[in-house]
Amino acid sequence: HTVPGIDRPNRETIRKTRIVSATALQGGQSICHRSRRAGDHPVQGRRRHPPGLRGRVLRSGVAAPAEQYAACRVLEATAVVLGGDMDEYVEAITDLLTKAIKATGRASQVRVAAIRALSMALFVCGTDMMATNTCLNLCEAVCAPKFRGEDVDPHLRAAALDCWALLSTTVADAYIAGDDIEGLDGGNGRGVIILPLLQQCLDHANVELRSAAGECVALIHEARLNMGIDDEEGGNATERRYRSGSWDGSEWEILMDEVKQRIAELSVESGYRLSKKAKKQQRAEFREYMATIIDDESPNQVVAFRGGTLVLNSWREFIQLNFMRHCLQAGFQIQLMTNVTLQAIFGADGGILNASSGMSQLEKRLVMSKTSEASKAADKHMTRQRRNRQNVKNHFLTCDGEDI
């Protein structure tokens, strides 16, 4: 598939990209395998950078944008494969990806892939909250209208907000939507500080940026509602609305009222500016945001997949699932069934998932379809048997009379 903003590479470029991507993947996996051979925990191994990646792929002016994009996607997927407690891998790629994100001369899609790869590595492999806060600061800077004196592409701003939301799921609610918090500059949570920026993003013409901003507002509002509510409290929207997590009486009350009004408008927006498909998707997304931001209702969705179902009851889980799906694409279900880290993130039982005896749609096509290898073999066997029976019936026509 082609990437918007990047020219389609020729055959030689595709061949080089595959070689470089495989080298990057092997370099990331070697960190884990080398440490395990030594009998130590992967984090305790000696720091090692992915071979060939620093000089040949992400260095500006050496590799084509398509190769840089592919390398970042491989690093993102490698973080999921390696699993948790892999600070060594995070340290090996942080400086390189940070430079790629800050390089305003790079293709915007390369910078998008770089910031997603860095955020995924910190979310899955990292344990250092200082590195997470540093990446959050970078995301907040990149999602602004201007970065380092130049206009930021809307797609990059949307990706920065997605990454900000993912990393914000790893911190406490008070550090997202709290007021007067000790130990924080200004005393306000990160989400509260960027609310004016999110309001501006909701008025932007880019649909992707508006959707990312709405998701962040839903996450911040949910964190605000959860503050001061125990697990046994806040069963209905009325109780949740008037507890200590409300925006009523705060300095952000007027701004949140304007945000709610804007989200309500986007949930029913019509006109010829957007395609029919884009309008339908935007309405569906902002109706979900409106249910949380305006009606104070917790989201609830059941995701069905091979081996069972996954019940999501918070925006934290929604954001984590969507980010993982974007990274792994069709390989998400296989990773969920075999990857211990993903099972811990989503609260899934690997034993139950792998005990399922049902076949996937692909397996049914390969086994039960008329064009499958099994059906072709059965058809050949029946043809052979039919030929043998016909030959027996016609034997008297070809015999020479000695066996009668």
SULVEN-V926610 format. One record per residue. N is the residue number from 1. PHI is phi in whole degrees, 0 to 359 (none if undefined). PSI is psi in degrees with one decimal (999 if undefined). D_CENTER is the distance of its C-alpha to the mean C-alpha in Angstrom with 2 decimals. Layout:
# SULVEN-V926610
N&PHI&PSI&D_CENTER / N&PHI&PSI&D_CENTER
This chain:
# SULVEN-V926610
1&none&145.8&18.19 / 2&275&150.4&19.15 / 3&257&129.2&17.06 / 4&303&131.4&18.55 / 5&91&-3.5&20.80 / 6&232&128.9&21.22 / 7&294&148.2&24.19 / 8&292&126.1&23.95 / 9&285&156.8&25.12 / 10&278&-176.3&28.23 / 11&296&-39.7&28.79 / 12&294&-39.3&29.68 / 13&294&-40.2&26.57 / 14&297&-41.1&24.40 / 15&297&-44.2&26.48 / 16&295&-38.3&26.13 / 17&297&-40.8&22.35 / 18&296&-41.0&22.16 / 19&295&-45.8&24.57 / 20&294&-40.1&22.87 / 21&295&-41.4&19.39 / 22&296&-38.1&21.14 / 23&296&-42.0&22.99 / 24&296&-41.6&19.97 / 25&295&-42.8&18.43 / 26&296&-35.9&21.90 / 27&295&-40.4&22.30 / 28&292&-40.2&19.30 / 29&288&-28.7&20.44 / 30&295&-26.8&24.00 / 31&299&-45.4&23.33 / 32&290&-47.6&22.59 / 33&293&-38.8&25.38 / 34&295&-39.6&27.92 / 35&290&-36.3&27.59 / 36&289&-33.3&27.90 / 37&296&-31.4&30.99 / 38&283&-7.7&32.54 / 39&83&10.6&32.16 / 40&251&169.8&30.22 / 41&291&145.0&26.87 / 42&305&-30.4&24.26 / 43&290&-24.5&24.23 / 44&275&-2.1&27.99 / 45&287&169.8&28.08 / 46&283&141.9&29.23 / 47&296&135.1&26.83 / 48&213&131.2&26.17 / 49&276&148.9&24.26 / 50&304&124.8&22.58 / 51&296&135.2&25.68 / 52&77&-8.4&26.15 / 53&279&-41.4&22.91 / 54&298&-44.7&24.46 / 55&270&-22.8&27.38 / 56&247&-16.4&26.36 / 57&246&-61.2&22.84 / 58&268&-2.3&21.62 / 59&285&128.9&25.16 / 60&298&136.6&26.06 / 61&89&-6.2&28.66 / 62&258&-52.0&28.35 / 63&257&153.2&25.43 / 64&289&156.6&24.56 / 65&304&-36.7&21.50 / 66&296&-37.6&20.11 / 67&291&-40.8&20.62 / 68&296&-41.4&19.02 / 69&298&-44.9&15.86 / 70&296&-39.2&15.85 / 71&296&-40.5&16.58 / 72&294&-38.7&13.67 / 73&295&-36.8&11.25 / 74&294&-42.0&13.37 / 75&297&-36.6&13.28 / 76&295&-46.0&9.52 / 77&291&-33.4&9.90 / 78&297&-36.2&13.14 / 79&300&-39.5&11.92 / 80&291&-39.4&10.36 / 81&293&-40.2&13.65 / 82&292&-36.2&15.86 / 83&90&-166.7&14.81 / 84&280&170.1&16.12 / 85&56&50.2&19.17 / 86&233&59.4&18.85 / 87&298&-25.8&19.97 / 88&297&-41.1&21.85 / 89&293&-40.1&18.88 / 90&298&-44.3&17.47 / 91&296&-32.9&20.97 / 92&290&-27.4&21.30 / 93&248&-8.6&18.54 / 94&297&-51.8&18.54 / 95&299&-42.1&21.65 / 96&295&-45.8&20.82 / 97&289&-34.9&17.43 / 98&297&-41.4&19.02 / 99&296&-37.8&21.86 / 100&294&-36.4&19.74 / 101&291&-41.1&18.04 / 102&282&-15.9&21.51 / 103&286&102.7&23.25 / 104&290&-16.4&23.97 / 105&277&-10.1&25.52 / 106&286&159.6&22.43 / 107&297&141.7&20.79 / 108&298&-36.6&18.29 / 109&291&-30.0&15.61 / 110&293&-42.5&16.27 / 111&293&-35.3&15.88 / 112&298&-47.9&12.55 / 113&295&-35.2&11.31 / 114&292&-44.1&13.26 / 115&289&-31.8&11.98 / 116&290&-38.6&8.28 / 117&295&-42.4&9.85 / 118&295&-42.7&12.11 / 119&293&-39.6&9.91 / 120&295&-40.4&7.96 / 121&297&-41.9&11.57 / 122&291&-37.3&13.00 / 123&290&-43.0&10.81 / 124&270&-49.1&11.38 / 125&266&-28.4&14.60 / 126&277&150.9&16.34 / 127&234&-2.6&19.03 / 128&269&111.6&20.70 / 129&290&-24.4&20.27 / 130&295&-40.9&22.22 / 131&294&-36.9&19.65 / 132&296&-43.9&16.96 / 133&296&-36.8&19.44 / 134&297&-42.2&20.13 / 135&292&-36.7&16.57 / 136&298&-40.6&16.63 / 137&298&-40.5&19.90 / 138&295&-41.7&18.60 / 139&298&-41.6&15.85 / 140&295&-33.9&18.69 / 141&287&-39.2&20.94 / 142&286&-31.9&18.76 / 143&282&-1.4&17.95 / 144&286&160.4&21.74 / 145&300&-33.3&23.77 / 146&234&142.7&25.30 / 147&223&121.1&24.28 / 148&57&40.1&27.10 / 149&81&5.3&29.43 / 150&232&152.1&27.47 / 151&293&142.3&25.59 / 152&261&136.1&21.79 / 153&297&137.3&20.11 / 154&302&-34.8&18.50 / 155&294&-37.2&15.30 / 156&292&-38.8&15.11 / 157&297&-41.1&15.99 / 158&295&-41.1&13.26 / 159&295&-38.1&10.60 / 160&297&-39.5&12.65 / 161&292&-38.2&12.63 / 162&298&-42.8&8.89 / 163&292&-37.9&9.10 / 164&299&-43.0&12.31 / 165&295&-40.5&11.12 / 166&297&-48.2&8.67 / 167&290&-26.7&11.71 / 168&289&-18.9&14.08 / 169&289&-10.1&13.08 / 170&264&-2.0&14.83 / 171&247&166.6&18.08 / 172&289&156.9&20.85 / 173&300&-36.5&21.35 / 174&296&-32.6&24.46 / 175&280&-5.2&22.80 / 176&260&-46.6&20.59 / 177&231&19.0&23.29 / 178&273&164.2&26.51 / 179&238&146.5&29.83 / 180&54&52.9&32.41 / 181&266&129.8&30.44 / 182&290&140.0&32.45 / 183&92&-4.4&31.10 / 184&248&142.3&29.00 / 185&293&120.8&30.34 / 186&86&-17.8&31.57 / 187&81&-2.6&30.75 / 188&257&152.0&27.85 / 189&290&164.8&24.23 / 190&298&-42.2&21.55 / 191&294&-37.3&20.42 / 192&295&-36.9&24.07 / 193&293&-37.2&24.77 / 194&268&8.2&22.23 / 195&302&-42.9&23.25 / 196&300&-37.6&25.66 / 197&294&-41.0&23.03 / 198&295&-35.4&20.74 / 199&297&-40.2&23.90 / 200&295&-38.4&24.50 / 201&294&-32.2&21.04 / 202&293&-21.7&21.76 / 203&266&0.4&24.88 / 204&285&155.5&23.30 / 205&283&-21.3&23.76 / 206&284&125.1&20.22 / 207&293&-40.1&18.41 / 208&297&-41.3&14.87 / 209&292&-40.2&16.13 / 210&297&-41.7&17.91 / 211&295&-42.7&15.04 / 212&297&-39.8&12.94 / 213&294&-41.2&16.26 / 214&297&-38.2&16.99 / 215&295&-40.6&13.87 / 216&295&-40.9&14.89 / 217&296&-39.3&18.42 / 218&296&-40.6&17.62 / 219&296&-43.5&16.02 / 220&295&-43.9&19.11 / 221&295&-40.0&21.49 / 222&297&-41.5&20.28 / 223&296&-36.1&20.73 / 224&295&-41.4&24.12 / 225&292&-33.6&25.18 / 226&286&-16.2&24.32 / 227&291&123.0&26.57 / 228&84&3.8&29.88 / 229&251&123.7&29.02 / 230&281&171.8&29.47 / 231&297&-30.2&27.92 / 232&270&-0.5&31.15 / 233&247&171.9&31.38 / 234&69&39.0&29.83 / 235&289&-30.0&29.94 / 236&237&170.4&30.43 / 237&294&-34.1&29.51 / 238&296&-43.9&33.01 / 239&295&-39.8&32.96 / 240&292&-32.4&29.55 / 241&289&-34.5&30.68 / 242&252&18.7&33.81 / 243&269&-172.0&32.88 / 244&294&-13.4&32.37 / 245&275&7.2&28.74 / 246&282&158.0&29.98 / 247&274&-6.8&30.08 / 248&297&133.0&33.73 / 249&83&-4.6&36.18 / 250&267&168.9&33.70 / 251&289&-11.4&33.74 / 252&260&6.4&30.44 / 253&296&-45.3&31.86 / 254&294&-43.1&32.94 / 255&298&-42.3&29.71 / 256&294&-33.8&27.70 / 257&296&-39.7&30.25 / 258&292&-38.6&29.66 / 259&296&-43.4&25.87 / 260&299&-41.1&26.47 / 261&295&-40.8&28.88 / 262&294&-41.2&26.55 / 263&294&-37.8&23.73 / 264&297&-37.1&26.46 / 265&293&-41.8&27.57 / 266&292&-25.6&24.21 / 267&287&-15.0&23.93 / 268&231&18.3&27.15 / 269&295&140.8&27.17 / 270&221&172.7&29.09 / 271&136&178.6&30.77 / 272&263&1.6&30.83 / 273&288&-29.9&28.50 / 274&247&156.0&25.39 / 275&288&165.2&25.24 / 276&297&-40.0&25.66 / 277&293&-43.5&22.18 / 278&295&-40.2&20.60 / 279&295&-40.1&22.94 / 280&296&-42.1&22.15 / 281&293&-42.3&18.39 / 282&296&-42.7&19.12 / 283&298&-42.7&21.68 / 284&296&-43.0&19.55 / 285&294&-46.2&16.78 / 286&284&-19.2&19.49 / 287&293&-36.9&21.50 / 288&293&-42.1&18.85 / 289&296&-40.2&18.79 / 290&296&-35.5&22.58 / 291&299&-34.2&22.99 / 292&274&-45.8&21.63 / 293&285&-38.4&23.01 / 294&264&-46.1&26.34 / 295&268&-5.6&27.09 / 296&58&38.3&25.54 / 297&256&141.4&24.15 / 298&284&139.7&21.33 / 299&290&152.4&18.65 / 300&213&121.8&19.03 / 301&211&141.0&17.24 / 302&250&119.2&17.70 / 303&259&118.3&15.19 / 304&266&137.0&17.40 / 305&207&175.0&16.67 / 306&297&126.2&19.02 / 307&102&-7.6&20.75 / 308&151&-155.8&20.49 / 309&229&155.3&18.59 / 310&238&119.8&16.05 / 311&263&122.4&17.39 / 312&249&128.1&15.33 / 313&235&11.1&17.74 / 314&208&160.0&16.09 / 315&289&-24.9&13.69 / 316&303&-47.6&12.39 / 317&291&-38.3&11.30 / 318&302&-48.3&10.01 / 319&296&-44.0&7.74 / 320&297&-43.2&6.55 / 321&295&-45.8&6.36 / 322&296&-37.2&4.73 / 323&293&-41.8&1.62 / 324&295&-41.6&3.17 / 325&297&-40.6&4.72 / 326&297&-35.4&4.01 / 327&285&-50.8&4.72 / 328&272&-19.2&7.33 / 329&55&-122.8&8.59 / 330&288&-14.1&11.95 / 331&272&7.5&11.90 / 332&296&-44.9&9.73 / 333&293&-39.2&13.06 / 334&297&-43.4&15.01 / 335&295&-37.3&12.93 / 336&294&-31.1&13.14 / 337&279&-24.3&16.85 / 338&242&-19.8&17.58 / 339&269&116.3&15.30 / 340&295&-36.6&17.11 / 341&296&-44.5&14.54 / 342&295&-37.4&11.97 / 343&296&-36.3&15.10 / 344&290&-35.8&16.11 / 345&294&-44.5&12.99 / 346&261&4.7&13.26 / 347&67&35.1&17.02 / 348&263&151.3&17.51 / 349&261&112.3&20.72 / 350&298&-35.4&20.45 / 351&297&-40.5&24.12 / 352&289&-39.6&23.87 / 353&296&-42.5&20.92 / 354&280&-12.0&22.78 / 355&276&-4.6&26.08 / 356&293&132.8&25.25 / 357&263&-3.7&27.86 / 358&286&155.6&26.47 / 359&261&145.5&25.45 / 360&286&172.3&22.35 / 361&296&-37.6&22.96 / 362&293&-42.8&22.95 / 363&295&-38.5&25.39 / 364&298&-39.0&27.60 / 365&293&-36.6&27.79 / 366&283&-26.6&28.77 / 367&255&-44.0&31.26 / 368&259&-10.3&32.65 / 369&289&154.3&32.64 / 370&293&-21.2&36.02 / 371&262&7.4&34.72 / 372&286&163.9&33.36 / 373&296&-36.0&35.19 / 374&294&-40.7&36.65 / 375&292&-37.7&38.10 / 376&295&-40.8&39.54 / 377&294&-40.6&41.16 / 378&295&-37.7&42.63 / 379&295&-41.2&43.99 / 380&296&-39.9&45.66 / 381&296&-43.4&47.19 / 382&295&-39.6&48.65 / 383&298&-41.0&50.04 / 384&295&-42.5&51.69 / 385&295&-40.9&53.25 / 386&297&-39.1&54.50 / 387&295&-40.2&56.09 / 388&294&-42.0&57.81 / 389&296&-40.0&59.26 / 390&293&-36.1&60.55 / 391&293&-35.4&62.14 / 392&294&-41.2&63.95 / 393&295&-35.2&65.35 / 394&266&12.8&66.56 / 395&295&-35.1&67.96 / 396&292&-20.6&71.58 / 397&281&-23.5&71.35 / 398&252&-10.8&70.51 / 399&286&161.0&72.55 / 400&262&5.4&75.97 / 401&95&-13.0&77.89 / 402&286&-28.2&78.31 / 403&264&12.5&75.67 / 404&269&999&77.13
